[in-house]
Amino acid sequence: MTRTSPAGRSSSALLKTPWVRLVVISAPAGWGKTCLLRDWRLADTASGTAWMSVDTGDNDPVRFWAHVITGVTSVSAGFDAALRVLTAPGAAGLDTALPMLVNELAALPVPLTLVFDDYHLVSNQEVLHSVAFLVEHLPPGVRLALAARADPELPLARLRARGELLEIRADDLRFTEDETAALLNGTMSLALAPADIRALQHRTEGWAAGLHLADLSLRGRPDPSAFIRAFAGDDRQIVDYLLAEVLDGLPAEIRAFLLRTSVLDRLSGPLCDAVAGGEGAQRILEEMERSSLFLVRLDTRRHWYRYHHLFGDLLRHELDRAEPGLAAVLHRRAWAWHQAHGNLAEAIGHAISAGDLAEARELIVSGWHACFNEGLVETVESWLDRLPPEIVADDARLCLVRAWLARNLGRLDEVERWVEIAEAGAPRGPMREGITSVESAACMLRAGYRQMIGDLAGAEPPSRRAAALEASVTPLWRAGSLSTMTEESAIQVDLSTETVRLPLYLGIAYKGTPHQEKVWYILLDASDSGLAHDLGVNFAPKLVNIAISDPAAVQAVTLDSPSPEQNRFGPAVVNFAGAPDFSPTRIATPGPNGFPLAKFQPGSVAGPGYSPFIRIAGSNVVYNAPIVAVGDGPFDVTHHTNTEDRVLGIHIASASPQGQFLESYADMLLVRGFDAGQPILYLSTDAGQPLTAVLERSTYVPALNNASFNGGDDFLGSARERLFGFINGQTGVNNPQSQGFVHLIKDGFAAEDASAGNTALINALRFGGDFLQVFGDFPTLTDPRHADAYSPLWDAQLGLWTPRRSPQG
Amino acid sequence: VDPKAVAAGLNKRQIDENVVLNLAATRPDLLTGVDPATGQPAPYGADGVDINCAVIGFTAQAPTANLAPNAPLSQFPPR
């Protein structure tokens, strides 16, 4: 590095400047931005540098951040948890990965400079917003340096006011007359007269690219003064003029090499040999790097390079002029080389540029799924966008890719249209990604779409059809084709009213005592897999452990043994040892900060002998069968004096006509949560503590407090599975980060009774006002050890986000 | 530790068990447990709070695998 250049001068200034959060180097093309960053990196020995050369493909958020994290990993090994989250199949994306990245950056043992060169090539809004998030949350010891042709979309004014921004602009990068002399007469040894130096500096206005091109043009020229007097004009004219001079002065072999390799976004020796049709490209590249011929090295091993963008543009222009039609041939060679070397994205790009659209289509069909599963959704979409629309519309497989993309990107209105076009088209399958046919894939997409818009009844037929079509093939797609319900006995889920409709069964509590009463229960889980499957309820094997530490956690029940006259077809009546008392008034008075509550009282309390978990006398199978209503009706589904607080509707079937079975049911208020990154629905019915019962709108059952066993999770003898709640997550109805106790109380109408008529409460819960707790093992998890570790009895681990430190520390 | 999660806006919505457990294991400056009786910070773990919640289904894709592997020494039972 020399200080007699703008880059050296600015680099020295950067080294002396106190650490700031953001460095912005903003100047048009050819002003030496990359040069400055490179000089700075070499000189700055106090911090590590993670360098990212942005290209247009980085407009996919997953790809962008994967590159960033990979760069950081080169500075600090083992820095990859955020990367695993980012690229996990079905991952929730940046919302999860970025905070993890911030946390990992905060734990770095050395100061770090993140460099994003050519940042102006980023146009994707999600990438831009995520970089803004990073800037806002950068931990001390980490800074970001951006080089771009225009100011980035960041809150520069705010950062400037806080003293957290350092700006370097074209004026700072302009060669002075002395620097021009040092460059041309010192470094380049051109021995120009002072007047020529002055004229060059004046004509180029100190523009680095112009001076470098002038230098290349002047080498070996007998009358430099005449040459310098000959050119004038704006940047582009100077470049065109000087480039022509530079190219004319090069050996024919090098000139041909430059033009033919200009179609490549990045260059390596073997790739250039394949495309330019020669040998020794690696030697040429290294020579060009030494002679400063507008080549940028992309790695430390001198394996990959790229042309300076300005130079590359002009070379491609010259290629089209000098050898019309050759570019397509060169792109064809490039896609063949990239395909052979496993670089699918670049192969597709070059195939499209070559006009080899049939080959591009087949490359996309064969490779989209792997990319999609890595989260590179927008990369896949960019491929399709580059194909003529009729190529996509004429191929059923690409139409289905469009439908998957639309579904994944939240453009649900497009899904069925693309599915319909696919169904009418060809080929019919099987699909390369393993699905048996276009019909099967279309059914999966249609089922998923219907389910996402809340039409679960509409989702069922295509879901069952896909399951049948995939019955004999891979478990992956069979699982993907199945219904979205784990509770298969559910009659319907209506997301517009936040309710699940469940079969309702008759029982008798306290039989033979003065307190005998009619009770109504629902059936949700069973500890035996066969019985769970037959009944359409969740399989929860750990429930067999529930009474180990407290026999009262499960109640023994009996079945009536009806005569043929009493029951020709239908469930036997269950005789419960105990039942809940639904008569108390539920109280949930918010405290000054929402939570803790100022006053609370459960609206439903277990009577003597009651537990929702039952074992039929003579059987070891444990069922989850909570009682949700008592009596003959009418049922109070507004203030819940004879129903549980989540019952929003009850229908008691009349006597079944001969040969038929009429079913009773209850509409229960759902709860929303998350499991393994996916939004889930569940039903809260009981709790072991009064406060929990109030917040969950469930029955307080003291016997559950001792169910086997606190903290147990998957250890021997445990009936519980873990659940994660948060006390002080963010709040706000429309805040996508809201979660937890304070949020529920402030935003979820926790103080009010739930009823079908309380649409404000229903809508608040529908649109993000719910608890949103995180669940542990879940029945659909791929690893059966985790799927079978599911239990409806959840052991809460509550988290407290650390607050602001007090002024006293 | 320097408590800072709320001040830095890092108390964001969590959606995955392993991510939460890894945070609890590695970042006590961001996330702690809580004593339900006092509301004060406490070691992270089960709080003696249990609820009966049967899962019903999912609204987007089926949960199939956690978003992250568990960090060493985070709370996972032996397999």
Interface residues (C-beta under 8 A of the other chain):
Chain A: A81 R84 V85 A88 P89 G90 A91 A92 D95 T96 P99 M100 V102 N103 A107 H137 G448 Q451 M452 A479 G480 L482 S483 T484 M485 T486 E487 A490 V493 L495 V500 L524 D525 V537 N538 P596 P612 F613 N624 P626 L670 V671 F674 D675 A676 G677 Q678 P679 I680 L681 Y682 L683 S684 T685 D686 A687 G688 Q689 L691 T692 E696 S698 V701 L704 N705 A707 N710 G711 G712 D713 D714 F715 R720 R722 L723 F724 F726 I727 N728 G729 Q730 P736 Q737 S738 Q739 L772 V774 F775 G776 F778 P779 T780 L781 T782 D783 R785 Y790 P792 L793 W794 D795 A796 Q797 L798 G799 L800 W801 T802 P803 R804 R805
Chain B: V1 D2 P3 K4 A5 V6 A7 A8 G9 L10 N11 K12 R13 Q14 I15 D16 E17 V19 V20 N22 L23 A24 T26 R27 P28 D29 L30 L31 T32 G33 V34 P36 G39 P41 Y44 G45 A46 D47 G48 V49 D50 I51 N52 C53 A54 V55 I56 G57 F58 T59 A60 Q61 A62 P63 T64 A65 N66 L67 A68 P69 A71 Q75 P77 R79
